[in-house]
Amino acid sequence: LAVDGLVRSKTRRDEWELGGTLTTTDLEEAAAVESLLAASLQGRDLPIAWSHPDSSNVHGFVVSGIRKAAQSQALRLRWDGKPILARRGGSREVEVAGAGVFKVTEMRAVQGEGRHVAVYFSDELSPEQNLRGLVTLEPGPFTTRIEGNVLKVFPQKHRVGAATLNVEAAVRNASVGGR
Protein backbone atom coordinates (compact mmCIF):
# COMPACT_ATOMS: atom_id res chain seq x y z
CA LEU A 1 0.00 0.00 0.00
CA ALA A 2 1.45 3.36 -1.03
CA VAL A 3 -0.21 6.68 -0.28
CA ASP A 4 0.26 10.19 -1.64
CA GLY A 5 -0.26 13.31 0.44
CA LEU A 6 -3.64 14.89 1.13
CA VAL A 7 -4.96 17.26 -1.55
CA ARG A 8 -7.99 19.54 -1.54
CA SER A 9 -10.98 18.09 -3.38
CA LYS A 10 -11.55 19.65 -6.81
CA THR A 11 -15.34 19.30 -6.43
CA ARG A 12 -15.89 20.08 -2.72
CA ARG A 13 -13.78 22.94 -1.36
CA ASP A 14 -14.44 21.96 2.27
CA GLU A 15 -13.08 18.42 1.78
CA TRP A 16 -9.72 16.78 1.19
CA GLU A 17 -8.74 13.56 -0.60
CA LEU A 18 -6.00 10.97 -0.18
CA GLY A 19 -4.81 9.05 -3.22
CA GLY A 20 -2.64 5.99 -3.40
CA THR A 21 -2.03 2.61 -4.93
CA LEU A 22 -2.53 -0.94 -3.79
CA THR A 23 -0.33 -3.52 -5.52
CA THR A 24 -1.26 -7.20 -5.65
CA THR A 25 1.12 -10.04 -6.47
CA ASP A 26 -1.22 -11.47 -9.12
CA LEU A 27 -3.91 -10.03 -11.36
CA GLU A 28 -7.12 -9.87 -9.33
CA GLU A 29 -10.77 -9.07 -9.95
CA ALA A 30 -11.64 -5.43 -9.31
CA ALA A 31 -14.39 -6.27 -6.81
CA ALA A 32 -12.02 -8.41 -4.74
CA VAL A 33 -9.38 -5.67 -4.67
CA GLU A 34 -11.96 -3.08 -3.63
CA SER A 35 -12.96 -5.21 -0.65
CA LEU A 36 -9.37 -5.23 0.67
CA LEU A 37 -9.19 -1.61 1.85
CA ALA A 38 -11.25 0.47 4.28
CA ALA A 39 -10.73 4.06 5.43
CA SER A 40 -12.13 5.87 8.46
CA LEU A 41 -11.79 9.20 10.22
CA GLN A 42 -12.97 9.65 13.81
CA GLY A 43 -14.85 6.34 13.55
CA ARG A 44 -16.70 7.39 10.36
CA ASP A 45 -16.17 5.23 7.26
CA LEU A 46 -15.03 7.17 4.21
CA PRO A 47 -15.81 6.42 0.55
CA ILE A 48 -13.05 5.03 -1.68
CA ALA A 49 -13.07 5.40 -5.49
CA TRP A 50 -10.96 2.93 -7.49
CA SER A 51 -9.22 2.73 -10.85
CA HIS A 52 -8.11 -0.61 -12.23
CA PRO A 53 -5.88 -0.38 -15.31
CA ASP A 54 -6.29 -3.37 -17.64
CA SER A 55 -3.73 -6.15 -17.21
CA SER A 56 -2.14 -4.52 -14.19
CA ASN A 57 -1.68 -5.54 -10.59
CA VAL A 58 -1.43 -1.88 -9.49
CA HIS A 59 -4.80 -0.46 -8.44
CA GLY A 60 -5.33 3.26 -7.80
CA PHE A 61 -7.61 4.58 -5.08
CA VAL A 62 -8.85 7.92 -3.77
CA VAL A 63 -10.32 8.30 -0.29
CA SER A 64 -12.75 11.23 -0.23
CA GLY A 65 -14.97 12.99 2.29
CA ILE A 66 -12.05 14.02 4.53
CA ARG A 67 -12.95 17.10 6.56
CA LYS A 68 -10.56 18.98 8.78
CA ALA A 69 -11.44 19.58 12.41
CA ALA A 70 -10.07 22.14 14.87
CA GLN A 71 -7.49 19.61 16.09
CA SER A 72 -5.36 17.18 14.07
CA GLN A 73 -6.95 13.79 13.45
CA ALA A 74 -5.75 10.38 12.30
CA LEU A 75 -7.16 8.99 9.05
CA ARG A 76 -6.97 5.23 9.40
CA LEU A 77 -6.42 2.89 6.46
CA ARG A 78 -6.97 -0.83 7.10
CA TRP A 79 -6.38 -3.65 4.66
CA ASP A 80 -7.01 -7.37 4.80
CA GLY A 81 -5.76 -9.80 2.16
CA LYS A 82 -8.34 -12.55 2.81
CA PRO A 83 -10.59 -11.70 -0.18
CA ILE A 84 -7.70 -12.52 -2.55
CA LEU A 85 -6.31 -15.33 -0.37
CA ALA A 86 -3.33 -13.28 0.74
CA ARG A 87 -2.03 -13.67 4.26
CA ARG A 88 -1.09 -10.07 4.87
CA GLY A 89 -3.12 -7.27 6.28
CA GLY A 90 -2.38 -4.19 8.27
CA SER A 91 -3.19 -0.61 9.01
CA ARG A 92 -1.67 2.80 8.57
CA GLU A 93 -2.54 6.21 9.94
CA VAL A 94 -2.23 9.47 8.01
CA GLU A 95 -2.35 12.75 9.90
CA VAL A 96 -5.06 15.20 8.87
CA ALA A 97 -3.73 18.51 10.19
CA GLY A 98 -6.14 20.66 12.13
CA ALA A 99 -7.73 23.76 10.64
CA GLY A 100 -5.31 26.67 10.81
CA VAL A 101 -2.22 24.43 10.88
CA PHE A 102 0.26 25.04 8.05
CA LYS A 103 3.15 22.62 7.68
CA VAL A 104 4.77 20.08 5.37
CA THR A 105 2.86 16.82 5.69
CA GLU A 106 4.51 14.59 3.07
CA MET A 107 7.41 14.65 0.65
CA ARG A 108 8.06 12.13 -2.10
CA ALA A 109 10.12 11.64 -5.22
CA VAL A 110 7.99 11.10 -8.32
CA GLN A 111 9.68 8.99 -11.00
CA GLY A 112 8.97 8.63 -14.70
CA GLU A 113 8.03 11.35 -17.16
CA GLY A 114 8.35 14.75 -15.52
CA ARG A 115 10.28 13.45 -12.53
CA HIS A 116 10.10 15.79 -9.57
CA VAL A 117 9.81 16.03 -5.82
CA ALA A 118 6.28 16.61 -4.53
CA VAL A 119 6.07 18.48 -1.23
CA TYR A 120 2.59 18.29 0.30
CA PHE A 121 1.43 21.00 2.70
CA SER A 122 -1.49 20.95 5.12
CA ASP A 123 -3.12 23.92 3.35
CA GLU A 124 -3.06 25.48 -0.10
CA LEU A 125 0.00 27.52 -0.97
CA SER A 126 -0.15 31.15 -2.00
CA PRO A 127 0.40 31.03 -5.78
CA GLU A 128 1.65 34.66 -5.89
CA GLN A 129 4.64 34.22 -3.61
CA ASN A 130 8.19 34.36 -4.89
CA LEU A 131 9.87 31.11 -3.85
CA ARG A 132 13.41 32.25 -4.71
CA GLY A 133 15.55 31.63 -1.65
CA LEU A 134 12.68 29.88 0.15
CA VAL A 135 13.22 26.60 -1.71
CA THR A 136 16.67 25.22 -2.46
CA LEU A 137 17.81 21.98 -4.05
CA GLU A 138 21.40 20.77 -3.90
CA PRO A 139 22.63 20.00 -6.40
CA GLY A 140 20.60 22.50 -8.48
CA PRO A 141 19.37 24.06 -10.75
CA PHE A 142 15.61 23.48 -10.58
CA THR A 143 12.20 24.98 -11.26
CA THR A 144 9.10 24.98 -9.08
CA ARG A 145 5.36 24.86 -9.63
CA ILE A 146 2.56 25.32 -7.09
CA GLU A 147 -0.55 23.16 -7.54
CA GLY A 148 -2.97 23.80 -4.69
CA ASN A 149 -1.29 22.47 -1.56
CA VAL A 150 1.50 20.71 -3.49
CA LEU A 151 4.85 22.29 -4.31
CA LYS A 152 6.54 20.48 -7.20
CA VAL A 153 10.30 20.83 -7.54
CA PHE A 154 11.71 19.84 -10.95
CA PRO A 155 15.48 19.29 -11.19
CA GLN A 156 16.72 20.57 -14.56
CA LYS A 157 19.18 17.69 -14.88
CA HIS A 158 18.70 13.99 -14.22
CA ARG A 159 20.47 13.15 -10.97
CA VAL A 160 21.50 9.86 -9.46
CA GLY A 161 22.13 9.62 -5.75
CA ALA A 162 21.28 11.84 -2.83
CA ALA A 163 19.98 15.38 -3.06
CA THR A 164 19.03 17.88 -0.38
CA LEU A 165 15.78 19.84 -0.61
CA ASN A 166 15.17 22.70 1.83
CA VAL A 167 11.85 24.50 2.22
CA GLU A 168 12.00 27.53 4.50
CA ALA A 169 9.34 28.26 7.10
CA ALA A 170 8.66 31.59 5.34
CA VAL A 171 6.67 29.79 2.58
CA ARG A 172 3.10 31.05 2.95
CA ASN A 173 -0.31 29.49 2.62
CA ALA A 174 -3.08 30.95 0.46
CA SER A 175 -4.90 32.56 3.40
CA VAL A 176 -1.79 34.59 4.30
CA GLY A 177 -0.69 35.28 0.72
CA GLY A 178 2.63 36.91 0.07
CA ARG A 179 5.10 37.89 -2.61
Salt bridges, closest charged atoms under 4 A:
ASP4 OD1 - ARG108 NH1 2.51
ASP14 OD2 - ARG67 NH1 3.03
GLU15 OE2 - ARG12 NH1 3.83
GLU15 OE2 - ARG67 NH2 3.18
GLU34 OE2 - HIS52 NE2 2.70
GLU95 OE1 - LYS103 NZ 3.12
ASP123 OD1 - ARG8 NH2 3.33
GLU124 OE2 - ARG8 NE 2.95
GLU124 OE2 - ARG13 NH2 3.06
GLU147 OE2 - ARG145 NE 2.70
GLU147 OE1 - LYS152 NZ 2.89
